[in-house]
Amino acid sequence: MKYSILFDTDSYKVSHAYQYPPNTTSLFGYVESRGGKYPETVFFGLQYYLKEYLTHRITVDEVERANKFFKAHMGVFNYDGWMYIAKDLGGKIPVRIRAVPEGTVVPTHNALITVESTDPKVPWIYSWIETSFLRVWYPINVATISWRIKNVIKNALDKSADNTAAELPFKLHDFGSRGVSSQESAMIGDVAHLVNFMGSDTVAGILCANEYYHSDMAGFSIPAAEHSSITSWGKDRECDAYRNMLTQFAKPGALVAVVSDSYNLWNAISKYWGGELKGEVINSGATVIIRPDSGNPPDVVLKTAQLLDESFGHTINTKGYRVLNNVRIIQGDGINEEMIVQILDKLLSNGYSASNCAFGMGGALLQQHDRDTNKFAMKCSSAIVDGNEVDVFKDPITDHGKRSRSGRLDLINLNGKLETVRLTNNNDIQCSLSVMRTVYENGELLVDDSLENIRKRAAV
């Protein structure tokens, strides 16, 4: 079925056009994180949504199909309003959307986006798009999780490594494509991760970043083994499977990752990698990355480092920490922010630099969170009724934490602090100190940012 925003809404919203006060000509609202797990969010993903969905032009055929569907589904549909959009407005959605620049780190309880209807004949369009529009919570969540982990790893590298800037972009790798509900989820989530890092195995996300965010090549990967490509050799030929990885991929300066826990991880490290294959690893000029994939991650990673150290030795960097020769570790099982903290703490407390270990993250990065993780909501805060501006808000007596803002809003930078303020003039669309930009208006995309610029903002 071809996409149409006429069908990408909640059923009850079809009736909302008839629920606003008579002579309502405009509705204004905002999107914010009302708190939740994190004290700040990294704003990202709106540009993809606007390009993919909201720049679509509504057709007469779509309106006819929607009319038939909703009349049968629930007995109501604003046929005249949608036909006005299709015919008189050329199919363009009559709203103005303003947003903070993507990549901006914003404290929670602040407006990230404002949405305002622009045509007095169809003010209800503001509400119709909420269902699809609010899905921006997902890339914001992923970008925020990835950003927080980046800071955790950065702190460990600053303490224990010689070149944080060179190492950090590849320390967290996206392994999450198979663990999400759709290819689009994998795609959007991975692009959000790529705001902070440059390592990914999620092909769809890298392509999306290249196409929608003007990147030449947003993410990179390396040859790596999986259990089937090792165990297909049989247990008795485990060493041959590892040797084949060296033969195929281990060239001077190359990186190659090999999962090594198919049978006995400690035997694989000490007998094979650090024994029979040690000379081949060293002579190849490559860096071989050992991947443990089971057990308690902090303990397993430390023991892996210690056994590799016994075989390959180490150097002491300028920070006084050990850096393994010829080999590294990547931990991809059971990884989330808390586990990364534990692994790095254990390595550093035992004298090993964070340089020795990278991380692969799947479900916890792309899937183990939802809209309520950071309590995202889109709320109407102002309306024009009978030519007068009317404050719109809610304040439930049963949960004052859900109180919404009132008035037409903007986000400003006041002496280095981001703060949501109320516009005092009905005709203004922004304050003089606004950090928001008008990114979409009446069917047209007005800002088309690059991933490079977005990465710079998130890095700040």
N, C-alpha and C positions, 0 to 999 in steps of 0.2 A: 504494500500500500504506500503510495507516495505521501510524503510528509505534507501536512497542512496544519497550521496553528488553530484552525477551526476545530480540529479534533484533539488537539493537545492541550486540553483544559480539564478541569473537574466538572462533572455534570451539573452541580448546583450553580456554577458560575453562569450557566446559560440563562438562568432566571434573574441574574443580578441587575440586568439593564432596567428591569421594571421595579427595582427595590429602592433606588435612591430618591431623595426628595424631588418633587416637581421643580423644574427649571434649574436642575443641576447641570452646569456646563463644563466643569473641570474637576478632576480628581488628582491628588498629589500624594505620593507615598515614598517610602524608603525601605532599604534592606539593611539590616544590621545583625551582628552577633550579639545576643543578649547575655553573653558570658559563657559559662560552660567549662570545658576542660582546660582551655588555654587562656591566658590573659591578653593575647593579641592574635590576630590572624594576618596571613599574607594574602592580599587580594589578588585573585587570578581567575581567568577562565571566561570572563564576560565576552571578550572579543571573539572567541570561537563561537559562542552561542549567537551573537549578533550576526556574524557572517553566515553561519550555517542555517539559521532559522528565521531571524527577524527581518532580514533583508528580502525574504521571499515575498512575492507579490500575490495577493489574494485574487483569485479568478472567479468569474461568474459561475463556472462549473463547480468550484469548491463550495460556494454558497448554496447552490441548488442541492448538492449532495448532503451538506450539513443540515439544511432545512428538512430534507426527507428523513435523515437519521434522527435528529433531535425531536422532531414532532412525534415520531414513533417511540423514541426512547423515554421522553418525559413530557411531551405535549406542549412544549414551548420552544421558541427560537426567534431571535430578533432578525428576521429576514430583511426588513427594510434597512436596518442599520448596517448589516454586513454587505448588503447590495450597494449601499452608498459608498462604503469603503472600496468595494471592488470596482465600481464604475466611476464615481466622481473623484475618488482619491487615487485612482490608478492602481489600486490594490496595496497601497502603502499603509503601514500601520501608523496611525497618528498619535505617537507619543514622543516625548523628549526624555532621553536617558542621560543622566550625568553620573560619573563615577570617578573614584580615585584612580590614579594611574596604576596599571597592573604591576605587581611586584612590590607595592607599598605595604609596609608593615603597619597595621593600624590597631591600636588598643581596642578591646571589645567595648560594647555599649556606644558605638559610634556609627553614624550613617556611612555605609560604603557605596551605596548607589541610591539615587533618587529617580523616580519615574513620575512623569506628569503627562496626562492626556492633553492634546493640543487642539482638538476639534470639538466645539461645543455641541455638535450633533451626536457625537458618540463618546461621551466621557467614560462610559462603562468599559471601554477597551483597556483602561488601566487595570481593572480587576481580571479581565479575561486572560491576560498573559502571565499572571502571577505563577500559575502552576508550572509552566515550563521555565519561566524566568528564574524562579527561586532555586532551581537545580544548580545554580552557580555555587551553592554551598559545597558541592562535592570537590571541584578543583581547588576551592579555597581551603578545605580541610586538608587535602593531600599536600598542597603547597606549604601549609602551616606545619604539618607533621614533619615533612622533609626538611623544612627550614630549622625547626627546633633540633632535629638530629644533627644537622650540619653544624650548629653551634656547639653541641655536645662534642662532636668529633674535633671541631676546630680547637676547643679548649684543651683537649688531650694532645693534639698535635703541637699546639703552642708550647705546651709544657715539656713534651718529650721528643719532638722531631726537629730537624734542621730546616725543612722547607715546606711549611704549611701550605703556602699558596699553590705549589705544584702538586701536592698530594691530595688536598681536600676535594677537588671536583670529582674524583673517582673513588671516593671512600664509601659511598652508599649506592648500590646498584639495584635497579628496579627488577625484581623477579616476579611481579604480581599478575602478569597477563592471564594466566590460567585460573587465577583465584577470584576473578570478578564475574559479574553477571552477564556481561556483554562485551563485544569488541569496542563499542563506543566508550564504555566505562574504562576499559583498559587504556584506550587512546587518550581520553581527557585526563585521567589520573596520571598517566605517565608524563604528559606535557607539563602538568603541575609540578611533578617531581623534578623535571628538567630545568625548572626555574632555579633550582639550587645545586644540582649535580649534573654530571655529563656522562654517567654510566647507566646503561639500560639495555635490557633484552626485550623490551616491549616495542616491537617493530612499528605497530600502528601509531604509537605515541610519537615516535621520532618522525615519522612521515607527517603527522599532524603538525608538529612544531615547525617542520620545514615549510609546509604549505600555508598554514594559517598565521604563523608568527615569523615568517621571513628569515628562517635559519638555513644556512647551507647544509649543515649536518649537526643536528642538535645533540645527538647522543652516540656513544661508541660502545663496542663490546669486543670480546676476544674469543678465540677458540676455547671451548670448555667441554669436559666430559660429563655425561650423565651416567646413572647407574647401569642402564641397559647397554651402553657402549663399552662399559668395563666388564659387567657380568656375562655378556655374550661370549667372552673369551673362556669362561669357565673359571672356577676357583683355583684350579691347578695352574692356570696360565695368567693369573692376576698380574704378575710382573711383566709379562709380554704385553698385556693391555696398556700398562703404563709406558712401556718402552715405545709402543706404537704412537702414543701421544707425543713423545719426544721426537720420534722420527718424522712425524707428519707436520708438527707445528713449532718445535723448539729451534728457533733460529736466533742469531745474535740480536739482542735488543728486544726480542719478542716476549710476550706474556702468554702463558698457557695455564689454564686452571683444570685441575683433575680431582674429582670427587674420590675419596680414598677410604671410605668407611664401609664399603660393600660387605666386607667380612671382618677383618680385624684391623682397625685403624692403626693401633700401635705397632703391629707387625708390619703394616704397609709402610709406615714412616721409617722405622728402624732397620728393617730387613731389606726393603726394596728401595725406597727413595734415598735413604741414607746409607744403603749398603750396595746392592748390585748396580743400582742406577746412579750412584753418586757421581762417578766420573763423567757419565754421559750428561747429567744435568749441568755440571760445572763447565764441561767442554762445549756445550751447546751455545753458551752465551746468552741463553734465555733466562727469564725469571719464572720458575715453576711455582704456581699458587696451589697449595694443598687445601682441599675443601672437606672439612669434617661435616657430617650431616646428621648426626644423632648424638644423644647424650645431653648432659647439662652444659650449655654453651660456655659459661665462664671457666669451668673446670677443664672442659675438653680443649678449648682454645689455648689455655695456658700450658697444658701438658703437651699439646701439639707443638707449641713454640719451643718448649724445653727439649723435646726429643729432636726436633729439627736443629736446634742449637748444638746438641751433642754431636750431630753428624756434620753439619755444614759450618758451624762456628758463627761468630758475629763480629761486628765492629762496634766500637763505642762512639756515639755521636757527640756533638758539642754540648748537648744537654746532659750527657752522662748516662744515656740509656742505650741498651743493646739493640742493634739492628741486624737481623739475620742475613747471612750471605746466601745469595743465589735463590732463595726461596721466600715465599710469603704465605699468608693464610687468608682465606675468605670464609666467613661464617654466614651461612644462608638459612639455617634452620632455627626457628623460634625467635626471630629477630623483631624487636620493637625498640622504642626509645629507652625504656627501662633496662632491657637486656643489654643494649649497647653500653649503657653507663656501667653496668656490672662487669662486662667483659673488659672494657678499657681500664676500669679501676683495678681489676685483678692483674692485667698485664703490667700496668705502670707500677703497681705496688711490688711487683716481682722484678722490676728493673728492665722490662721490655718496652720499647717505644711503640707508640700507636702506629708508627710506620709499618709495623709488621702485619697489620690486620686490616682487611676491608670487610664490608658487610653486604649481603644480599637480602633484600626485604620484599616480601610478597603481600600476603593478605593483610598484615597490619598496616601496610602503607596504602594500599588501594581499596581495601574492603572493610576493615574492622572499625568502622565509624559511620555515623549517620548524621542527619540534619540536626539532631538534638545534641550531638557531641559539643557543638559550639552554639547551640540554641539559635539557629538562624531563623529569621522571620522577615516577612515583607508586610508592612502595615500602612494603611492610609492615614495621613496626618492632616490633610487639608482638603477642602472642597470649595468650589464657587457655586453658591446657591442664590438665585435671584440677584446676581451681580455682586454679592458680598462674600468675602472670604469667611469660612466657617472652620473653626478648629475641630479636628476629628481625632479622637483617641479612645483607648479603653484603659480601664483601671480595675481589674477584677478584685473584689473584696476578698476572694479566696486565695489570691496569689498576686500580691502587688509587684512581684518580680516580672510579671507580664505587662505591666503598665507600658503603654506605648507613648511616643512623643507626639506633640501637636504642632501644627504650623508647617510652613514651607521651610525646608531645612537645607543646610549646606555644611560641608566639613572644611574647617580652616586650619591653618598653621599659625598658632599664636605663640610667638617666642619659642619655636621649636617643639611645641606640644600640639598634637592634633585634637581638635575639639569640635563637636557638633553644635552648630548655632542655628538660630531661627532667623530667616530672612524677614526684615521689617517692612519691606516694600513689596506690595503685591506684584509689581511689574518686574522685580529683579529675578534673575535666575541664579545669581551667585553673589557672594560677598567679595570684597576687594582682596581678602586674604585666602580665598578659596584654593583648595588643592584639587578640587574636582574639575573634570573636564566634560563638556558635552560630547559624548561619544556616538550618539545616535539621535536622529531627529527626523520624524515623518518618513520612515522607510529608508533613510540614507545613513550609511556608516561614515562617521566623521573623523574617527581616529583609527589608524591601522598600525599598531605598534610592533616592534621587533622583539624577539626573545632576548636579544643581546641587551636592549635597554631595560627590559623587565628584570633580567638577571642582575644588572647593576643596581637597580632600586632595592631588590631583595638583599643584596650583599651589604648595602648600607645599614 
